[in-house]
Amino acid sequence: MSNRPTIVITMGDATGIGPEIILKALQDKELYRKSKPLVIGDVKILEHINRILDIKVKIRSIKNPEDGIFQHGVIDCLNLNLLPKSLPFGKLSGEAGNAAYQYLKKAVELANKCKIDAICTAPLNKNALHKGGHKYPGHTEILAKLTGTKDFAMMLSAPNLNVVHVTTHVGLIDAINMITPKQVYTTINLADKALKNSEVKNPKIAVCGINPHAGENGLFGYGEEEEKIIPAIKKAQSEGVNVDGPYPADTLFYRTIKGDFDIIVAMYHDQGHSPIKVLGLNKGVNITIGLPIIRTSVDHGTAFEIAGEGKADESSMNRALWEAIKLTPKL
C-alpha cells in the first residue's frame, strides 16, 4: 500500500442515481491527492452516464486494483460487466439488484485480501435486491454476513451529530421486542469504540428512551426503559464507559447538536434517522461499525424518479468518501 488509501466505491443499483453521484463526486481533485478511488461496477453504465453529464472524464476498465492509475480526470473501474447497456434508468430490476450485490461481494473479497483500505457504497434498492435473489434488508446486513460479523450497528454521521442504532430495518413493534439489555450494551460499546477510533478520547454517549419522556418513571409505557435500557447503561458505566440516560428523544438531539454529547444511541430506525435527515438529506453519511473493514455510504436512496437526468446531488457521496479516508488508519 502507498500512503494514499485505496477506497473502493461500489456502484449500487445501476438504474438509480449511484453511477451519477459517483462520477460527480470524483470530480473533486483533492480526493485523488488524499486517496486512490476505485469503482467496482460496469464500465458501460458509467460511460452512458458520462455522456449524459458531458463531464468528459476518461473511464478505464481494469481487472485488478493494482492496475489503476488513480489520477484526477480518469476513473478506474473494476469492470464486472454484469449489466446490458440498454438497462433503463428508474425501473425496478432484479438484474440490477443482483449486480449491486455482486459489486459489494467483490469489494469484501478485495478487503479480505488486504488489497483495498475501505469501502464506500452507492445506494441499492431493497426490492431490486430481493428480486435479484438476495434476501437482505440492505448493505449493512450483507456486509455482516460476508465478513462473519456478529456484533455490528448502523451509525449516521452529520455535522455536529452522530447517531448509532440498536435496531434498524424492522417494524416498530418488532424493534421494541428486539431491544434487550444485551443489545443496548453491545451498541453502547460499539459507539464508544467507533469514536475512540476516530480519536475522540473519552466519548460522551447519550442513550435514548423508547417511550415519550423516556417513560417518565413509569408514567408512559410498561417499564421498557427500566427493563431494557437502564441495566445496559449501568453495566457499561461500571466498565468505565462515559454513558448516561435514558433521555427523552425529543430534546436529546438538540442537546447533542449544541455539544452536550458526542453520540446518541437510538432505539429504532426513525428515532435516529429523522433528526439526521432534518439536517439535510445530502449531509448525512452512513457508517457500519463493528465490521473488520471500513464501510461508509451515502445516507439516501436510489432516487429512481430522477435517475439518468443529471439532477442528482453528490454531496453525501463526497462526504462518505472523505469519511472513509478519515477512518482509514494512517499508513
C-alpha positions in Angstrom: 0.0 0.0 0.0 1.1 3.5 -0.7 0.4 6.5 1.6 -2.8 7.1 -0.3 -5.5 4.6 0.9 -7.4 2.7 -1.8 -11.1 3.5 -1.4 -13.4 1.2 -3.3 -16.8 2.7 -4.4 -19.4 0.1 -5.2 -21.8 1.3 -7.9 -25.0 0.2 -6.1 -28.2 -0.1 -8.2 -27.2 0.9 -11.7 -30.8 2.0 -12.5 -30.7 4.6 -9.8 -28.5 7.7 -9.2 -25.5 5.7 -7.9 -23.4 5.9 -11.1 -24.2 9.7 -11.5 -23.2 10.7 -8.0 -20.0 8.6 -8.3 -18.9 10.4 -11.4 -19.8 13.8 -10.0 -18.1 13.2 -6.6 -14.9 12.0 -8.4 -14.5 15.5 -9.9 -13.0 16.5 -6.6 -9.3 16.8 -7.3 -8.4 16.7 -3.6 -9.8 13.2 -3.3 -7.1 12.0 -5.6 -4.5 13.7 -3.7 -5.5 12.0 -0.5 -6.7 8.6 -1.8 -7.0 6.1 -4.6 -10.7 5.9 -5.6 -11.6 2.7 -7.4 -15.1 2.0 -8.7 -16.5 -1.5 -8.8 -19.3 -1.7 -11.3 -20.0 -1.8 -15.0 -18.0 0.4 -17.3 -20.7 0.6 -20.0 -23.1 2.1 -17.4 -20.6 4.7 -16.2 -19.8 5.6 -19.9 -23.5 6.1 -20.6 -23.9 8.5 -17.6 -20.7 10.2 -18.6 -22.2 11.1 -21.9 -25.4 12.3 -20.3 -23.5 14.5 -17.8 -21.0 15.6 -20.5 -18.2 15.5 -18.0 -15.7 14.1 -20.5 -13.9 12.1 -17.9 -12.0 9.0 -19.1 -13.3 5.7 -17.8 -10.7 2.9 -17.6 -11.7 -0.8 -17.4 -9.3 -2.7 -15.2 -9.2 -6.3 -13.7 -7.2 -5.7 -10.5 -6.8 -2.8 -8.1 -3.1 -2.7 -8.8 -3.9 -1.9 -12.5 -5.4 1.5 -11.6 -3.6 4.8 -12.3 -5.7 6.9 -9.8 -5.3 10.2 -11.4 -7.9 13.0 -11.5 -9.7 13.1 -14.8 -9.5 9.3 -15.1 -11.9 6.9 -13.3 -10.6 3.4 -12.8 -13.4 0.8 -12.8 -13.0 -2.8 -11.8 -15.4 -3.9 -14.5 -17.6 -6.8 -13.6 -19.6 -6.5 -16.9 -22.9 -7.8 -15.4 -25.4 -5.5 -17.0 -26.6 -4.6 -20.5 -26.0 -1.1 -21.8 -29.8 -0.8 -22.5 -30.8 -1.2 -18.9 -33.4 1.6 -18.3 -32.9 4.1 -15.5 -35.6 4.4 -12.8 -37.1 0.9 -13.3 -37.0 -1.8 -10.7 -34.7 -4.5 -11.9 -33.7 -7.8 -10.3 -30.8 -7.8 -12.7 -29.5 -4.5 -11.2 -30.3 -5.8 -7.7 -28.1 -8.9 -8.2 -25.3 -6.7 -9.8 -25.4 -4.4 -6.7 -24.9 -7.5 -4.5 -22.0 -8.8 -6.7 -20.2 -5.4 -6.6 -20.3 -5.5 -2.8 -19.2 -9.1 -2.6 -16.2 -8.3 -4.8 -15.3 -5.4 -2.6 -15.4 -7.6 0.5 -13.2 -10.1 -1.2 -10.6 -7.4 -2.0 -10.8 -6.1 1.6 -10.2 -9.6 3.0 -7.1 -9.9 0.8 -5.9 -6.5 2.1 -5.9 -5.1 -1.5 -8.1 -2.1 -0.5 -8.4 0.0 2.6 -12.1 0.9 2.7 -15.5 0.5 1.0 -17.8 3.4 0.1 -21.2 2.3 -1.2 -23.6 4.0 -3.6 -27.3 3.2 -2.8 -29.1 0.0 -3.7 -32.8 -0.7 -3.9 -34.0 -3.3 -1.4 -36.9 -4.5 -3.6 -34.5 -4.9 -6.6 -32.0 -6.7 -4.3 -34.7 -9.2 -3.2 -35.9 -9.6 -6.8 -32.3 -10.4 -7.7 -32.3 -13.3 -5.2 -30.6 -11.7 -2.2 -33.0 -11.5 0.8 -31.2 -8.9 3.0 -32.6 -5.7 4.5 -29.7 -3.7 3.0 -25.9 -3.2 2.7 -25.3 -3.4 6.5 -26.7 -6.9 6.8 -24.9 -8.1 3.6 -21.6 -6.9 4.9 -22.1 -8.5 8.3 -22.9 -11.8 6.6 -20.0 -11.7 4.2 -17.5 -10.8 6.9 -18.9 -13.2 9.5 -19.6 -10.3 11.9 -22.0 -10.9 14.8 -22.0 -7.5 16.6 -22.5 -4.5 14.3 -24.5 -1.4 14.1 -25.5 1.4 11.7 -24.1 4.8 12.6 -25.2 8.0 10.9 -22.9 11.0 10.9 -23.8 14.6 10.0 -22.2 17.9 11.0 -22.4 18.1 14.9 -24.5 14.9 15.2 -23.6 11.2 15.4 -26.3 8.5 15.9 -25.9 4.8 16.3 -28.9 2.4 16.2 -29.9 -0.6 18.4 -32.4 -1.7 15.7 -32.8 -0.5 12.1 -34.9 -2.1 9.3 -37.7 -3.7 11.2 -41.2 -2.6 12.1 -41.7 -0.6 15.2 -43.4 -3.4 17.2 -40.7 -5.8 16.2 -38.0 -3.3 17.1 -39.3 -2.9 20.6 -39.4 -6.6 21.1 -35.8 -6.9 19.7 -34.4 -4.4 22.2 -32.7 -6.2 25.0 -30.2 -5.1 27.7 -27.5 -7.1 25.9 -28.2 -5.5 22.5 -28.2 -2.0 24.1 -25.0 -2.7 25.9 -23.4 -4.0 22.7 -24.4 -0.9 20.8 -23.1 1.4 23.5 -19.7 -0.3 23.3 -19.7 -0.2 19.5 -20.4 3.5 19.7 -17.6 4.0 22.3 -15.1 2.1 20.2 -16.0 3.8 16.9 -15.5 7.3 18.3 -12.3 6.4 20.1 -11.0 5.0 16.7 -11.9 8.5 15.4 -9.6 10.0 18.0 -12.3 11.1 20.4 -10.5 10.3 23.7 -13.5 9.9 26.1 -16.7 10.0 24.1 -19.8 11.3 25.8 -22.6 8.9 24.9 -26.3 9.6 25.5 -28.9 6.8 25.2 -32.5 7.5 24.0 -35.5 6.2 25.8 -38.2 4.2 24.0 -41.3 5.9 25.3 -42.2 9.6 25.3 -40.2 11.4 28.0 -38.1 8.2 28.4 -41.1 6.7 30.2 -41.2 9.4 32.9 -40.7 7.0 35.8 -43.3 4.6 34.5 -45.9 7.1 33.5 -45.6 6.1 29.9 -45.2 2.6 28.5 -44.8 -0.6 30.5 -41.4 -0.1 32.1 -39.4 -0.7 29.0 -36.6 1.8 30.0 -36.1 0.0 33.4 -36.2 -3.4 31.8 -34.3 -3.0 28.6 -32.1 0.1 28.8 -31.0 1.0 32.3 -29.3 -2.3 33.1 -27.2 -1.9 29.9 -26.2 1.7 30.8 -25.2 0.7 34.4 -23.1 -2.2 33.1 -21.3 0.0 30.6 -20.7 2.7 33.3 -19.3 0.1 35.7 -16.7 -0.7 33.0 -15.6 2.9 32.6 -17.7 3.9 29.5 -18.8 7.6 29.7 -22.5 6.9 29.0 -25.8 8.2 30.5 -29.5 8.1 30.0 -32.1 7.1 29.0 -33.0 10.6 27.9 -36.2 11.8 26.2 -35.6 11.7 22.4 -37.5 14.9 21.8 -34.8 17.1 23.5 -31.7 14.9 23.3 -30.9 15.6 19.6 -31.0 19.3 20.2 -28.7 19.0 23.2 -26.2 16.8 21.2 -26.1 19.3 18.3 -25.4 22.0 20.9 -22.4 20.0 22.2 -23.6 18.2 25.3 -22.8 14.7 23.9 -20.6 13.2 21.2 -23.0 10.4 20.0 -26.6 9.2 20.6 -27.7 5.6 20.9 -31.1 5.5 19.2 -33.5 2.6 19.8 -35.1 2.3 16.4 -34.9 3.5 12.8 -37.0 6.6 12.6 -35.9 7.8 16.1 -32.3 8.1 14.8 -32.8 8.7 11.1 -35.4 11.6 11.2 -33.2 14.2 13.0 -30.2 13.4 10.8 -32.4 13.9 7.7 -33.9 17.1 9.0 -30.3 18.5 8.9 -30.3 17.7 5.2 -30.6 14.6 3.0 -27.2 15.3 1.5 -25.3 16.0 4.7 -25.6 12.5 6.3 -23.1 9.6 6.0 -23.9 6.0 6.9 -21.1 4.2 8.6 -21.2 0.5 9.6 -19.4 0.0 12.9 -18.2 -3.3 14.3 -17.0 -4.7 10.9 -13.4 -5.8 10.3 -13.3 -3.4 7.4 -14.2 0.3 7.0 -17.5 0.9 5.2 -19.2 4.3 4.6 -22.2 5.1 2.5 -24.5 7.8 1.3 -27.5 8.4 3.5 -30.1 8.4 0.8 -31.8 6.0 -1.6 -31.6 5.3 -5.3 -34.0 8.2 -6.3 -35.4 6.4 -9.3 -37.6 9.4 -10.1 -34.6 11.5 -11.2 -32.2 8.7 -12.3 -30.4 9.3 -15.6 -31.5 13.0 -15.7 -28.3 14.6 -14.4 -30.1 16.2 -11.4 -28.7 14.1 -8.5 -26.7 15.9 -5.7 -23.4 14.2 -5.0 -22.8 15.9 -1.6 -23.5 12.8 0.5 -21.3 10.6 -1.7 -18.5 13.2 -1.4 -18.8 13.3 2.4 -18.9 9.5 2.5 -15.6 9.3 0.6 -13.9 11.8 2.9 -15.2 10.0 5.9 -13.8 6.7 4.6 -10.4 8.4 4.1 -10.6 9.9 7.7 -11.4 6.5 9.2 -8.6 4.7 7.4 -5.6 4.0 9.7 -2.8 6.4 8.8 -0.1 4.4 7.0 
